[in-house]
């Protein structure tokens, strides 16, 4: 199985360097353009099935990428971004946010911990591997979810996770 990972296109909150989390914001014009560019680059990848986070920015990206393939987008709730609680909408430079982020067992106040996110992502990857062993599967999700997908394949140390980043509409490929 090949697993492809894409982070959604740009939103206004991304551009403004704000923490999006589970705040449901659409792609901006740049993000739509990024998704269209990705669709063109990825049109020759033989995707068999496409899953997206339920958040609109990921769904919009997935729909644009899926169009040339004539595939439906399957909504997968476990791909939803980390709930950053009280930090949703805050500046990415917020010092309190960065004190919590490297600590995977600590909940973001009013949100979830990184361990909780990993607890939904790792079983999903194993389930996809078992269910689609000979397929090419695309996941369209978010920055922190992408971080844990990459960690699954690359055995990241906790300290390294904080600095790992996937750009808007970047695509990564993994072999299962």
Steps between C-alpha positions, in 0.01 A plus 500: 500500500609851429374769731506861384469789741394854412451799723210724394555823306547839660231672707483859617588378851815333360594821323441701821716251697210400723436159653212336309450168675139386472380848405321432172632751249500471119789527261586849383575578133864403544394169656263427213784571258734273696244220490457544124878488451517186711215341301698562181822356648319200649275418205728211398514343847258208486302572817248229579332666795509846657429586862472849644456664835145625559625861520412707193857599412601134468177403321541780246859397432405133468212576262727702271767227499240223454327661201749390229481145637120489505514377858273585790645648818439287807477695824709348779434662840828374645688728259362815666765744621610514862258689722721776638230619741548856624780555248270467197531831315801612707825614345742220414753702702300450823755406766257296714408291194868424437551399863234230461571386144819301575322312782297221336308396812378849590158605375468836333255668742152426368649274230688176465849366555734385227477147642126508428566598139757220458248259659264561208757529217713188557201260508364670186825434313498134608134468401567646154795263455281200584201614296682628189825299477543542123355849460626856475334697778502879531445671836422873492537644846683758710841598630502324835320192368755485219774521760373183669454316171862580415609398851330163451730428206816671624505434877542865598621588847252716691736800495533481122125499443460862601721624217364267226284686249305421186417790270157576361421253218830319542471130413696223668514132407541202734523128435315256725 
